[in-house]
Amino acid sequence: MNTINSSLRCLLTTVFIGWLAITSTPGAEPEATNAVTRKSPDWLRSGVMYEIFTRNFSPSGDFNGITARLDNLKDLGVDILWLMPIHPQGEQLKKGALGSPYCVRDFYAINPDFGTTNDFKRLIAEAHQRGMKVIMDIVAGHTSWDSVMMAHPDFYQKDVNGKIHPPYPGWSDVAELNYANPELRRYMIDMMKYWLREFGVDGFRCDTAFTVPVDFWEAARTELEQAYSQVVIITDSGAKPTLLSKAFDMDYSGNLYSTLNQVMTSESPAVNLQNSWEHTQQQFAKGALHLRYTDYHNETRATVRFGLDGALAAQVLMMTLDGVPLIYNGMEVGDSTESADPALFEKMPVFWHPGGRPPLRDIYRDLIKLRKQHAAFISDDVDWLTNTAPSEVVSFVRRDAKDEYLVLINFSSRAVTGSVEVAQAGDFEPVKISGWANPVDITLPNFHLNGFGWLICHRSIAK
């Protein structure tokens, strides 16, 4: 790569990183940096989350199909299950053959295709027996057009002609709720209490939370916490620090995700991942907790966007940064089945036995084990290091009082040679990750990484 062009590209993208970051999440907007943040439970901060699309997770596409794989998920190291909406879906104006799970007809009911209430209770009980938490998806901003709530037209937003409308023109299959109505607020809070009380779920992931007033979430949080002190509430919003002040335990790192996509498509240098992370640190109060993800239901699978090696390199970053890493069902086998549109509206099961894949499950299991066994990876601090290949390679250290872990990741498809500025480089030893071959010709601070190659090294800190 031409050095001048590389440096110019790095400079230009650094200038634009703030703008790109705050536009990475729908509805996101910049906010003041002086907001306080909640202290999230330790089980959330130290956890690894696994998103499940019930319809597509198993051949049966139901709760029992999830329960049957709980031991498999436990062995992987997962301890928080996020279930996409489990409610009956709307038929009127639905998209595709089956419609979106985010087009909810009845918040108090279970989709009969997924099983019975007893099936759902059994899934939660079996997960709890294995030390796993269960988070439900709640779509508070809108309903289907044939929702049971349509019996209360005043629950909905209306235009100047008195006609109910969708939140956005492209969301034609749903109708927007009206949170100026106190009776709607009461309905939604009571509904969340119902799932906590009757089923024992551990909390909620709140879809498009940015479309609902913050003061509703704060009021809901107060009531839910009074009755269930350990409840966790997660927003899919990003770049909105006030949401983590009183209402939510964690948000999305949409800024970082957007930047990752730009880096992986060679639109931005790798150093912009550091810039994005630092931008968020400046924007949020210390202790704010963010979900770290490369793959989820709203996007084409990471293996398709980045290739197998690129998707692995991207996920290694999320597994070794601060925050809570997410695995979307099938990532651990390199599934490349369609996601987002059309998979949100059709039956497209995860293909659990693809050929020609590296041993991703073994790699992810060892990365999770490393993360859980060493407090250095749970802290909020990330010490980014300078290296001589900033367009391709990110380098940082995670540390606690006993250990330091050096992480090097090449985000380009070509081999890169360089050096990293790290103290006591000779004391670091490569960490063995099952299924992954560490470079054999590395002598820190110098490195040589193959395309999308990565390395984690460890050194003990003398007391």
C-alpha positions in Angstrom: 0.0 0.0 0.0 1.2 3.5 -0.8 2.3 5.1 2.5 1.0 8.6 1.6 -2.4 7.3 0.4 -2.7 5.2 3.6 -1.9 8.1 5.8 -4.3 10.4 4.0 -7.0 7.8 4.2 -6.4 7.4 7.9 -6.6 11.2 8.5 -9.7 11.7 6.5 -11.6 8.9 8.1 -10.5 10.0 11.5 -12.0 13.4 10.9 -15.3 11.9 9.9 -15.5 9.2 12.6 -17.6 11.3 15.0 -20.2 11.9 12.3 -20.2 8.3 11.2 -20.5 7.1 14.7 -23.5 9.1 15.8 -25.4 8.1 12.6 -24.8 4.4 13.0 -28.0 3.6 15.0 -31.5 4.5 13.7 -32.8 7.4 15.8 -29.4 8.0 17.4 -28.3 11.5 18.1 -25.4 13.1 20.1 -26.0 13.9 23.7 -24.1 15.6 26.5 -21.2 13.7 28.0 -21.9 14.4 31.6 -24.7 11.9 32.2 -24.4 9.4 35.0 -24.8 5.7 34.3 -26.4 2.8 36.2 -24.3 0.1 37.9 -25.3 -3.0 36.0 -25.4 -6.4 37.8 -22.1 -8.4 37.8 -23.8 -11.3 36.0 -24.5 -9.0 33.1 -21.0 -7.4 33.1 -19.2 -10.7 33.1 -21.6 -12.5 30.8 -21.6 -13.7 27.2 -25.0 -13.2 25.5 -26.5 -15.5 22.8 -29.3 -14.3 20.6 -31.9 -16.9 19.6 -34.4 -16.6 16.7 -36.8 -19.3 17.9 -38.3 -19.9 14.5 -34.9 -20.5 12.8 -32.8 -21.9 15.7 -33.9 -25.5 15.3 -35.7 -27.7 12.7 -38.7 -27.7 15.0 -38.6 -23.9 15.4 -40.0 -24.0 18.9 -39.1 -23.7 22.6 -38.4 -27.4 22.9 -35.8 -27.1 20.1 -34.0 -24.5 22.3 -34.3 -26.5 25.5 -32.7 -29.5 23.7 -29.6 -27.5 23.0 -29.1 -25.8 26.4 -26.2 -28.2 27.3 -24.6 -27.4 24.0 -24.9 -23.6 24.7 -23.7 -24.1 28.3 -20.6 -26.0 27.0 -19.9 -23.1 24.6 -19.7 -20.8 27.6 -22.9 -18.8 27.0 -24.7 -17.7 30.2 -27.3 -15.1 28.9 -30.0 -16.1 26.4 -31.7 -13.3 24.5 -34.9 -14.6 22.9 -36.3 -12.6 19.9 -40.0 -11.9 20.3 -42.0 -15.0 21.3 -45.5 -13.4 20.9 -48.1 -14.1 18.2 -47.4 -12.2 15.0 -49.8 -10.0 13.1 -51.3 -11.2 9.9 -52.7 -7.9 8.5 -50.1 -6.1 6.3 -47.5 -8.6 7.3 -44.3 -8.9 5.3 -43.3 -12.2 3.6 -44.9 -15.5 4.2 -44.6 -15.5 7.9 -44.2 -11.9 9.0 -41.7 -10.4 11.4 -41.5 -11.5 15.0 -41.3 -7.7 15.8 -44.9 -7.3 14.5 -46.6 -8.3 17.7 -50.4 -9.1 17.9 -50.6 -9.8 21.7 -47.9 -9.0 24.2 -49.6 -11.2 26.8 -49.6 -14.4 24.6 -47.1 -16.9 23.2 -46.8 -17.7 19.5 -48.5 -21.1 19.3 -45.9 -22.2 16.7 -43.3 -21.9 19.4 -45.2 -24.1 22.0 -47.2 -23.7 25.1 -46.8 -21.6 28.2 -45.6 -24.7 29.9 -43.0 -25.2 27.2 -41.7 -21.7 27.8 -41.7 -22.1 31.6 -39.7 -25.3 31.1 -37.2 -23.6 28.9 -36.6 -20.9 31.5 -36.4 -23.4 34.4 -33.9 -25.6 32.5 -31.8 -22.5 31.7 -31.8 -21.4 35.3 -30.8 -24.9 36.4 -27.7 -24.5 34.3 -26.9 -21.0 35.7 -28.1 -19.2 32.5 -30.3 -16.1 32.4 -33.1 -15.5 30.0 -33.9 -12.1 28.5 -37.1 -11.5 26.5 -37.4 -9.2 23.5 -40.1 -6.5 24.1 -41.3 -4.3 21.2 -42.7 -1.3 23.1 -43.0 1.2 20.3 -45.5 -0.4 18.0 -47.9 -3.4 17.4 -49.3 -5.2 14.4 -52.4 -3.7 12.7 -54.5 -6.6 14.0 -53.3 -6.3 17.6 -55.6 -7.0 20.5 -54.7 -3.4 21.6 -56.6 -2.0 18.6 -59.6 -2.3 20.8 -58.2 0.9 22.4 -57.6 3.2 19.4 -56.4 5.9 21.9 -53.4 3.7 22.5 -52.1 4.7 19.0 -50.6 7.7 17.4 -52.8 9.4 14.8 -52.1 11.8 12.0 -54.0 15.1 11.4 -56.8 13.2 9.8 -57.2 10.9 12.9 -55.7 7.9 11.1 -53.3 5.5 12.9 -49.9 5.3 11.2 -46.6 3.4 11.3 -43.6 4.9 13.1 -41.7 5.2 9.8 -43.0 4.8 6.2 -40.9 1.7 5.7 -42.3 0.0 8.7 -45.7 -0.6 7.0 -46.5 -3.7 8.9 -46.7 -2.0 12.3 -48.7 0.8 14.0 -47.1 3.3 16.3 -48.2 3.5 20.0 -49.0 6.7 21.8 -47.1 7.2 25.0 -48.8 10.4 25.8 -51.7 8.1 27.0 -51.2 7.2 30.7 -53.4 4.1 30.2 -51.0 2.7 27.6 -48.1 3.3 29.9 -49.9 1.3 32.6 -50.7 -1.5 30.2 -47.1 -1.9 29.1 -45.6 -1.8 32.6 -48.1 -4.3 33.8 -47.3 -6.5 30.8 -43.6 -6.6 31.7 -44.4 -7.4 35.3 -46.5 -10.3 34.1 -43.6 -12.0 32.3 -41.4 -11.5 35.3 -44.0 -12.7 37.8 -45.5 -15.6 35.9 -42.5 -17.0 34.0 -39.4 -15.9 35.9 -37.6 -14.2 33.0 -34.6 -12.2 34.1 -35.2 -9.1 32.1 -35.9 -7.5 28.7 -34.2 -6.4 25.6 -36.2 -3.4 24.4 -36.5 -3.2 20.6 -36.3 0.3 19.1 -36.4 1.8 22.6 -35.5 5.2 21.1 -39.0 5.5 19.7 -40.5 5.5 23.2 -40.1 8.5 25.6 -37.2 8.2 28.1 -39.5 9.1 31.0 -41.6 6.0 30.3 -38.5 3.7 30.6 -37.4 5.4 33.8 -40.9 5.0 35.3 -41.0 1.4 34.2 -37.6 0.7 35.6 -38.6 2.1 39.0 -41.7 -0.1 39.2 -40.0 -3.3 37.9 -37.1 -2.9 40.2 -39.3 -2.4 43.2 -40.9 -5.8 42.6 -37.9 -7.6 41.0 -34.6 -6.1 42.2 -32.3 -8.1 39.8 -34.2 -7.2 36.6 -32.1 -6.2 33.7 -33.3 -4.0 30.9 -31.3 -3.5 27.7 -31.8 -1.0 24.9 -30.9 -1.5 21.3 -30.2 2.2 21.0 -26.7 3.7 20.7 -25.2 7.1 21.3 -27.9 8.0 23.9 -26.2 8.3 27.3 -29.4 9.4 29.1 -30.9 5.9 28.5 -28.2 4.4 30.7 -28.7 7.0 33.4 -31.9 5.7 35.2 -33.6 3.2 32.8 -31.3 0.8 31.1 -28.4 -1.5 32.1 -26.8 -1.7 28.7 -27.0 -0.4 25.2 -25.6 -1.3 21.8 -22.2 -0.2 20.6 -23.6 0.8 17.3 -20.8 3.3 16.7 -18.2 0.5 16.8 -20.3 -1.8 14.7 -20.7 0.8 12.0 -17.0 1.5 12.0 -16.1 -2.2 11.9 -18.2 -2.5 8.7 -16.3 0.4 7.2 -12.9 -1.1 8.2 -13.8 -4.6 6.9 -14.8 -3.1 3.5 -11.5 -1.1 3.3 -13.4 2.2 3.5 -11.6 3.1 6.8 -8.3 2.2 8.4 -8.2 -0.1 11.4 -7.2 2.6 13.7 -10.7 4.1 13.4 -11.9 1.2 15.6 -9.8 2.8 18.4 -11.1 6.2 17.4 -14.7 5.0 17.6 -14.2 3.3 21.0 -12.6 6.5 22.4 -15.4 8.6 21.0 -17.9 6.5 22.9 -15.8 6.7 26.1 -15.9 10.5 25.9 -19.6 10.5 25.2 -20.7 8.2 28.0 -20.1 8.3 31.8 -17.5 5.9 33.1 -19.0 2.5 33.8 -21.5 2.6 30.9 -22.0 -1.0 29.5 -22.2 -1.7 25.8 -23.1 -4.8 23.8 -20.3 -5.8 21.5 -21.5 -7.5 18.3 -20.6 -8.3 14.7 -23.6 -10.3 13.7 -27.3 -10.1 14.6 -30.8 -10.5 13.2 -30.9 -7.1 11.4 -27.9 -7.7 9.2 -26.6 -10.1 6.6 -24.5 -12.8 8.4 -21.0 -11.7 9.2 -19.6 -14.7 7.4 -21.2 -13.4 4.2 -20.2 -9.8 4.7 -16.6 -10.5 5.8 -15.8 -14.0 4.8 -15.1 -16.7 7.4 -11.6 -15.5 8.4 -12.8 -11.9 8.5 -15.8 -12.7 10.6 -13.6 -14.6 13.1 -11.2 -11.7 13.3 -14.0 -9.3 13.9 -15.5 -11.5 16.7 -12.1 -11.8 18.4 -12.2 -8.1 18.8 -15.6 -8.2 20.5 -14.6 -11.1 22.7 -11.5 -9.3 24.0 -12.8 -5.7 24.4 -14.8 -4.4 27.4 -18.6 -4.7 27.4 -20.7 -7.8 26.8 -20.0 -9.9 23.7 -22.9 -11.3 21.6 -23.1 -14.5 19.6 -25.9 -14.7 17.1 -27.3 -18.2 16.7 -25.2 -20.2 14.2 -22.1 -18.0 14.4 -20.3 -20.7 16.2 -20.5 -23.0 13.2 -20.0 -20.2 10.5 -23.7 -20.3 9.4 -24.2 -18.2 6.3 -28.0 -18.7 5.9 -29.9 -15.6 4.9 -30.5 -13.1 7.8 -32.4 -9.9 8.2 -34.6 -9.5 5.1 -35.8 -12.1 4.0 -35.1 -14.3 7.1 -37.1 -12.1 9.4 -40.2 -12.9 7.3 -39.6 -16.4 6.2 -38.6 -19.8 7.7 -34.8 -20.1 7.1 -33.3 -22.4 9.8 -29.7 -22.2 10.9 -27.6 -24.8 9.0 -25.8 -26.4 11.9 -23.5 -28.7 9.9 -21.8 -26.6 7.1 -18.7 -28.0 5.5 -15.3 -26.4 4.9 -15.4 -24.3 8.1 -12.5 -23.8 10.6 -13.2 -25.1 14.1 -15.1 -21.9 15.1 -16.9 -23.5 18.0 -13.6 -24.6 19.6 -12.1 -21.2 19.0 -15.1 -19.3 20.5 -15.3 -21.7 23.5 -11.7 -21.0 24.4 -12.0 -17.3 23.9 -15.1 -17.3 26.2 -13.2 -19.4 28.7 -10.3 -17.0 28.7 -12.6 -14.1 29.2 -14.4 -15.7 32.1 -11.3 -16.9 33.9 -9.4 -13.6 33.9 -10.7 -10.4 35.3 -8.6 -8.3 33.0 -11.2 -8.8 30.3 -14.1 -7.7 32.4 -12.7 -4.3 33.4 -13.7 -1.1 31.7 -10.2 -0.2 30.7 -8.7 -0.8 27.3 -5.1 0.4 26.7 -4.8 1.0 23.0 -1.2 0.7 21.7 0.5 2.3 18.8 1.7 0.0 16.0 3.4 0.6 12.7 0.5 -0.7 10.6 -2.4 1.4 11.8 -4.4 1.0 8.6 -4.6 -2.8 9.0 -3.8 -3.8 12.6 -5.3 -2.9 16.0 -3.3 -3.5 19.2 -4.3 -3.1 22.8 -3.7 -4.5 26.3 -6.3 -5.7 28.8 -4.9 -5.9 32.4 -5.8 -6.3 36.0 -3.6 -6.5 39.1 -2.2 -9.9 38.1 -2.2 -10.2 34.4 -1.7 -8.4 31.1 -3.1 -9.6 27.8 -1.8 -8.1 24.5 -4.2 -8.4 21.6 -3.1 -8.0 17.9 -5.7 -8.3 15.1 -5.1 -7.8 11.4 -8.3 -6.5 9.7 -7.0 -6.8 6.2 -7.0 -9.8 3.9 -3.2 -9.5 3.3 -0.3 -10.4 5.4 1.1 -7.5 7.5 4.5 -7.1 9.2 5.2 -4.4 11.8 5.9 -3.7 15.4 3.9 -2.6 18.4 4.9 -0.2 21.2 4.4 -2.3 24.3 6.5 -2.3 27.5 8.4 -5.5 28.5 7.5 -7.1 25.1 9.8 -10.0 25.8 7.8 -11.1 28.8 4.7 -11.9 26.7 3.9 -15.5 25.7 1.2 -16.5 23.1 -2.0 -17.8 24.5 -3.1 -21.2 23.1 -6.6 -21.1 21.6 -7.9 -24.5 20.4 -8.3 -24.7 16.7 -6.2 -21.6 16.0 -2.5 -21.7 15.0 -0.5 -18.8 16.4 2.2 -17.2 14.3 5.5 -19.2 14.7 7.8 -16.4 13.6 6.8 -13.7 16.0 9.2 -12.0 18.4 7.5 -9.1 20.1 7.5 -6.2 19.7 7.7 -7.3 16.0 4.8 -9.2 14.5 3.8 -10.8 11.2 0.1 -11.6 10.9 -1.5 -13.4 7.9 -4.6 -11.9 6.4 -7.2 -11.6 9.1 -4.7 -13.1 11.5 -4.7 -12.4 15.2 -2.7 -13.1 18.3 -3.4 -13.0 22.1 -0.4 -12.9 24.4 -0.1 -13.0 28.2 2.3 -11.9 30.8 2.1 -12.1 34.6 2.5 -8.9 36.6 4.7 -9.3 39.7 3.2 -8.3 42.9 
